[in-house]
Amino acid sequence: MNLLEEPWIPVRTAQGRRRRIAPHEITDGIDTDPIVRLDAPRADFNGALMQFLIGLVQTAWARAGRRWDRTAMLFDPPSPDALREAFLPLRAAFEFDGDGTRFMQDATLGAADAPAENGIAALLIESPGEQATERNTDHFVKRGRAAALCPACAATALFTLMTNAPSGGAGHRTSLRGGGPLTTLLLYDAESPDDPPPALWRDVASNVLDPRHLKPKSDKDLSAPKFTFPWLAPISELQPRAETQPLDVHPCQMYWAMPRRIRLDFSNVLSGTCALCGEASDHLVTRYLTKNYGMNYKGPWRHPLSPYQAGKADEPPLPMHPQPGGLGYRHWLGWVLGLNTPGKRIEPARVIQACLAEQPTANFRLWAFGYDMDNMKARCWYESTFPLFELSGGDDARDALRAIVDSLLQPAELAAFQLRCAVRDAWFGAAGARGDLTFVDASFWSATEAAFFQHVREAAALANSEGRGAYEASLALRRRWLGVLQSTAYRLFEQHAGDAAAGAIRPERLALAHATLRSQLHGAKLAAAAGLEIERQPGKAKSTRKKQAEPQGV
C-alpha cells in the first residue's frame, strides 16, 4: 500500500457523497461536486489528515523549488493529474507496508532491539496505558476498544500519534511541538456568490507557505530525502548527537517528525471489520512493535501551523497547547494578531501571519484544535472555529485593531473572575471553599462570544477607515461592550447563585455577594481595563472577601 496512490483518505463532497481518495484526487470534481471536508471516524484524525495534506503539498513544492502563488492556487487549482505529477518524486517515502522502509516506521527495529509488543489500540492517544490496565483503573476509556484496524485507519492513527505524541516514559519522545500541540489553520470561506465555492483543496492551499520560508539555513547539504523523511535512514545516522536541531535536517521534516520508534506488524493480519471506520478488510492490523529513544527534537523549532509563546529568558519561544476550559474568543487576539504585554507574548502561527501579510482575511475563518494533555493522559480534545475580518489598512489598521481588541478582552477576563468569585461567595460565604468553578467562567465566555465578534467586526471597520485614530474613535464601542459584560454577569450570577440547594442559600450572603459584584462591575478597575474613565458610584459595598490574585492578561 502506497499512501500517495491508494484511495485511503475519507472525505465528503458538497452533495453529501462519502468516498475515499488518494491525495492527488483532492481537486477531483472541484467545479461540479467538490470535496468539501474530511470525514474520518475521529475528530483528531480529521485534524491529523488536514496536516498530512498540508505537509504533503508544502513538501512537494518546497523540495522541487517551485513557486507557490496562494491566490492562483485558491482560484485556479491544479488538476488531479498535475498533483499526481507533483507528488511523484516523494512516492518512495510513502510505502506503508512491505519489507523495506515504511511510512513513519523504523526500518531498523528488529528482534535484537528487544522491542515491546503493543496492541494496535495503543496508537490512539486516549487509550489507557499499561499502569491503568494493570490497576484496573480504565473506567471511562476502556481497554480493547480497537483490537484491529484497517490499513487506512492504522496509517491515520500512526500519523496522529507522531504529530501529537505525549510523554510516554523514559525515552518515549514527545512530538516536535510537545504533547498535544495547539494547531491553528485557515479555512477558506466564500464571502460572496462570485467567490469560488468552499473546497477541501482551498483549505489545504490556504495553509501552504511560499517555499522560500522553508529553505535550509545550514551549510550542510540537506537535499537527500532522509533529511525530510526520517524513516528513510537509521536514527543513529540522522541524529549522531542524541538530539536533532533545526539546522540538522530539512525544514520540511517539521511536517513529518518521527519521535517514536514504531513498526506495525503486517505478518499477522486478520480479515474482518475495522474497529474505527467499520469497513471490511482482509488486512486488519492488530499489533505493533516499539522501542524508546526515537528522534529527539530540541532547539528553536518553529512549526508553521502552531502559535508560539515566549518562554523563559534566553530560551526559544514554546509552542502553545490547549488548556482546561477549552478554546474561546479570549484566545483570538494572540492567535490572529499576536500579543505583547508585560505578562505574555504570543506570536501567531506562520501560516496566519503570511495570510495577513499577503491578502485580506475576509475569505477565511480560523480553525483551532488540539489535545489538552496532562503528561501521558489526554484530558480532552478541543476544537473550534472563529471568524476573521478584513484588514485593508496595513500595519496601522492591524495595530489599532490589536489595541481595541485588547481593551475588550482585558475587562472580559476581569468580569469573568469577578463573577466566579461572587458565585463562590454566595454559596460558601467570605471564607470561601475549594472547588472547581470553571463552569461559571465557561458560561460567561459562551454567553458573550457572539457579542464579542460583532464588536470586533465593528472595530475592524474602524481600523480600516481611521487607521491609528481608530482606538480613540472606538470609545462608544468600548462603553457598549462594558454594558454587555455587566448585564451578562448579573444574569449569570442570578442563574448560578440560585443553583445551590435551597436549604444552603442564606439571603444575607446572597445579597452581600450581589452587592459586591455590582460594586466591582461598575468600579474603576473594570472601566480602566476597557480604557474608560468612570464616575465614582455612590453607596459602594464593602467586600469581606479575602484578597485574591486577579487574572493577568488574556
N, C-alpha and C positions, 0 to 999 in steps of 0.2 A: 504494500500500500504506500503510495507516494502522496503526501498531503497537498502537493501542487497539481495533481492530476485527478485524484478521486473526488467524486461529489460527496463530501462529508460534513459540510457546514450547514446547519439547519436555518432556513430563512422563511420569511413570509413576503408575499407580493402585495401590491396595492389592492388587488382584487381578492385578497384573503387566501390565496393558494399557498400551501406549505410544500416546500421542496428542499432538497439538499443540493448544494452547489460546490463545485471546485472554486478556488479563489478567483481564477480569471473570469468566471461567469458572473461576477458581481454586477457587471453592466449589462447583462443579458436582458433584453426587453425593456430597456430604460425609457424608451419613448412610447411604449404600449402598456405594459403591465410591470412597472419597475419593482425590483426587490426593495422593500422599504425598511425592513428591520430583521435583526437576528431573532431566532426562535428556539434557543436552546432550552433544555428542561430545567435549568437552574439560572438564577439571576447572575451569580458570579461567573458562570460560563459565558453568558452574553457579554459581560464586561471584558473577560479574557479574550474572547473571539474578536471583539472590536479591536483590542490592542494587537492581536495577531495580524489582522488585516492591515492596520495602520503600519505596523512594523514591517510587514512584507512589502508594501508599496514603497515605504521610505527606504528600505534597504535596497530594493531593486533599482530605484532611481539614484541613490547615493553611490552605490558601488559601480554603477555604469557611468557616473559623472554626468548624468542627464539633467537638463534644466527643468525645474518644476515651476509651472505657472498655475497658481492656485485658481485664479479666475477662469482660465481656459479649461482646467480640469473639472471645475464645477459645472460649467455651462456647455462644454463640448467634450464629454468624457470619451476615453478610448474604448474601442470595441473589445469584446472578449478575446478575439484573435490577437489584437495588439497587446493586451495584458498578458496573454499566454507567452508571447514572444519576450516581453519584458521580464517575466519570471523565470524563463527557461535557464539562464545561467545559474540560478540558485537551486535547481532541481535536486542535485546530489545531496544537499543538506536536509532534504525533507522526506527522505525514506523513513518510514515509520516502523517497519518490521524487517526481517531478514537477518543474515549472519554478520553483516558488516556494521558500519556506522548507522545509527538511527537518530531520528529527530529527538533532541533533548535527552538522550540516554547515553550513559557512559559505556563506551565500547570496550573498555579495559576491565570492567567489573567481572571478575570470574571467581572460581572456587578458591583460588589462592588468597583472595581478599577476605574470605570467611564472611560473606555478606549476610545481613539479616533478611529473612523472608517475611513479607507482609502481604496481607490480603489486599486486593485492589481497592477496597473501600478506604484504605488509609491515605489514598491520594486526595480524598476530599478533606478540606481543611477543618471542617467541624467534627470529623469523626473522632470518637473517643480514643485516647491514647492507651498505651499498654498499662499504665498505672490505673487509669479509670476502669479498664476492663478487669484487671486483677482484683480491685477493691469493690467491684460491682456497683460503681457509682455513676454509670451511664444512664441516668434516669430519664433525661429529656431527649438526648440524641443517642439512640440505641446502636449497639454493635450489629454487624451483619446485615445492614440495610441495603448494601450494594455489593453483593457477593460476586457478580460477574458483569462486566461492561463490554459493550461493543467497541470495536476499534475507534470509531469516531468519538464516542464519549470518553474512552481512555486517553486519546490524544488531547482532548479538551481539558480533561482533569489534570493531566500531566503539565500542560502549559499553564493552567490556572495555579497549580501549586508552585511552580517555579517563579511565577510572577508575583505571588503573594506570600511566599514561604515564611511562616513564623519560626521562632526559635524552636528547635527540636531536640535539645540536649547537646552534649559535648560534640562539637564538630559538625553538627547538622545546621548548616548555614541558613540565615535569613535571606530573603530576596535582596536584590541590588538596592532597593528602596526600603529595606526593613520589612518587618512582618505586617502584612495587611496595609499596603500604602494607599493613600488617597490618590485617585486619578480624576483629573478634570479635563473633559473633552468638549469640543464644539459639535453641535448638531445643526445641520442645515435646516433652515425654516423659511419656506417661501412666504414672502411678505405680501405679495400681490399676485393676482391671477396671471400677470405677464411673466412672473418668475418661473423657471423650470420647477416641476413638482419635486417634493422630497423623494430621496432615494438613498439606500444604504451606501452606494458609492459616494454620494456627495457628503455624507457624514464622514466617511473614511478620508476623502480628499481634503476635507476641511482641516484635518489634523496632521497633515504631512508638511514638514518644513522644507524650505529650499535646501537642497543638498549642501550648499556652501556652509550651512550652520553645523554640518556634521563631518567636516573634513578632519582627518587625523592631524593632531598637533605635535606628533612625535617625529624625531628624525629616523626612527625605525620604520622599515618597510612593513606596513600592516595590510597590504593588499591581499595576502593569502586568505582564502575563505575561513580557515581555522580561527583567525583573529576576529571574525564576526560571529561564527557559529562554533562555540567552544566544544561541542560534542564531536567535532571532526578531528580532534587530536587529544592525546593523553593530557590530563590536568597537569602532570609534572612538567610537560613541555611548555604549556601555556603560562603556568604560574610557578616559576622557579623559586620565588621568594616567599612562598606561603601566603601571598595575597596578590590581588590584582588591582592595580591603579588605573585611572583613565588613560594614561599615556602608554599602557602596555598593550592595549587592544584597539580595534577599530571602534569608533564611537557608536556604530550601529549595534554593537553587542549589547547595549543597554536594552534593546528590544528582545534579545534572545539570551539573557543571562541564565546561567545554569548553576545555581548554588547547591543543588542536591545531586548526589551520585545515585542514579536510579537506572535500572534496566528491566523493562517489562518481560514477563515470561510468555513467549509465544509458542513454547513447545508443549504446553498442556492446555490448549484452548478447548472450549466447550461449545456445544450447539444449544440454542435456546433463545430466551428473550432478555434483552438488556435491562438491567435493574433501574436505569435512569430514563432512557428515552422510550422504552417499551417496544423497540423494533427487534425483529428476529435476526439472528446472526449465527453463522457457523464458526465464528472466531471470537467467542467471548473470552476476554482476559480475566483471570481470577487472582493473579498474584504478581508481585514484582520483587526484585532483589534490590537492596540498598546498602550503602556504606557511607560513613561520615567522611568529612573533610573534602567537600567539593570546592567549587570556585569561591574564593573569599574576597568579596568586593569591598575595598577600602579606599578612602580618599575622597576628593571633591567631585563625586559623580553628580551630574545634573540631568536627570531623566526628563525628556521634553514633555511628558504627559502628567507631571505632578507639580503642584506648588511647593515652594521651599520656605522654610522658616529659619531665621537667624539662630544659630546655636550659641555656645559659649564663646568667649573671646578667643581669637586666634584659631577658631575651628570653622570648617566649612559649613554652609547652611545645611539644614537637615530636611529631608522630605517629610511632608505632613502626613498625618494618619487620622482617620476618623476617631472620634472620642464619644463616650457615652452622652446621650442627648441628641444624637443624630446630626444631620446636615441641614442647615437652615439659612435664612436670609442674613443672619448675623455673621455668616462667613463670606457673604457675597463680595464685599469690598476687597478683602485680601486676595481672593481667588481671581478677581477680574481686573482690578486697578492697582492692587498692591497696597501694602500698609507699612508705614514707617513712623511709629510712635515710640516714646521712650521705653514702653514695656514690651513692644512686639514689632517685629519686622517680617513681612511676608512678601515674597516675590511670586507672582502668578506663574503658572506653567508656561514654558517657552512657546507652546502652540497658541496659547491665549494671547501672549504678548505679540507674537508675529501677526496674528489676525488683526489686533487692534492697530498695529503699525501699518498694515498693508491696505486695509479696506474697512469701511463702516461695518458695524456689527448687527445691523437691523435684520439681516438674514440668518441669524444664528441664535441658538439657545446654548446654555451651559449644562452639561451632564456631569454630575459628580457622583462617585461611588467608591466603595471600599469596605474592608472588614475592620471592625473595632476589635482589636486583639488585646488580650491580657496574657502576655508571653505566649504560651502554646495554645491558649484557649480562645476560640472565636466567640466573642460575646454577642455580636450582631453583625449583619450585613446591612449597610446603609446605601441608599442611592436616591438621588433627587435631580430634577431639572429646574433651571432658573432662567428667567428672561435676560436678554442682553439688549442694550439700547444704542442707537446710532450716535456716534460722536464724530461730527464732521468739522469740529473747530480746532483740531490739532491738540498740541500739548496744553495750551491754555484751557481748553474745554475739559480735558482729562483731569488737570489739576483742580479745576473748580468743582467738577463733579465729585472728585475724591473728598474734597473738603466738606461739601454738602452732605454726602452720604455718611461721612464720619460723624457729622452733627446729628444725624438721625439714629445711628447705631449706638452712640455713647449713652444718650438718655434711655434708649430701649433696654440696654444692659442694666442700667441703674434701676429702672422701673420694675424689671423682672425680679431683681434682687429684693427690692422693697416689698413687692407683692408676696414673694416667698416668705420673707421674714414676718409679714403681717399675718399670713395664714398660720404660720407656726405659733405666733404669739396668741392668736385667737383660740387655737387648740390647746396649747400647753402652758400659756402664760409667759411672763417675762423670764422665768428660769430656763425656759426653752427645753428642748429634748432632742436627742439624736434620732436621726431617721432620714430616709430618702424622700425629699420633697421635690425632686426634679420634675415630677409630673406637672407641678404648678408652673414651672418655667416653660415646659413644653406646650402647655395650653396657651400661655401668653404669646409665645413666638408664633404658634399656629394661628391664633386669633388676629394677629397684627400683620401677617405676611402679605395679604392682598393689598392692604393699605400702604405698606412699605413700598412695594414695587410701583404702585400708582404714583407715590411721591417721587420715587427715583425717576420714573418716566418724565414727570414734570421738571425735575431737576436737570435731566439730560437736555431737555429742550432749552432750558435757561442757559445751561453751559454752552450750548451751540450758538445761541444768539448773543449772549452777554460776555462770553469769554471770562477773563479774570474777574469781572464785576458780577459774576453770577452768584457768588456767595452772599454779597450784600443784598442782591435782588431776591434772594430766597427767604427773606425774613418772614413773610406771611406763610410760606410753605412750612417752615420750621415750627412756627406757632401752631399751625393746624395739626402737624404731626404730634406735638406735645399734647394737644387735646385728645388725639386718638389714644395715646398711651395712657392718659389719665382715665378716660372713660372705660377703656378695656380693663385696666387694673381694678377699678371699682366693681365692674360687673363680675370679674373672675373671683374677686375677694368674696363677694356675696355668695357666689356659687360654691367655692371650695370651703369657706369658713363654716358653712352650714352643713357640710358633709359629715361632720363628726357625729357620733352617737348622741341622741337628744339629751340623754342624762348627763353627758360630759360637757355640754355647752353651758358656759357661765356668761350671762348677759353683760356683766361688768367687764369681763375680759374681752369679749367680742367688741364692746363699744370702745374700749381703750385702744385695741388693735386697729379698729377702723379710723379712730381719730388720729392716731399716729401715722397711718398710711396716708390719710388726707393731707396732713401737715407736710409729709415728705413729697407727695406728688405735686404740691404747689409750692415747694420750697426752692431755695436758691440753688442747691446742688443740681437738681434735675434741669432747671432752666439753664444753668451755666453749661451743663453738658450739651445742650442744644444750641449754645451760643446766643442765649437770650438773657435779657435783664428782666427782673420781676419786681413788682411792688410787694413789700412785706405783707403777709396775710395776718389779719388780727386773730387773736384767740388761738395762737399756736399751741397745740397739745404737747405736753412734755412726755417724752418716751421714757419708759422704765426698762427698755430692752438693753441688754448688755451690748457694749460696742463690739461690732464685728467688722471684719475686713470687707470692703466693698469691691465689686468687680473691677478688674484692671483691664481696660481696653476691650476689644471685641475679638 
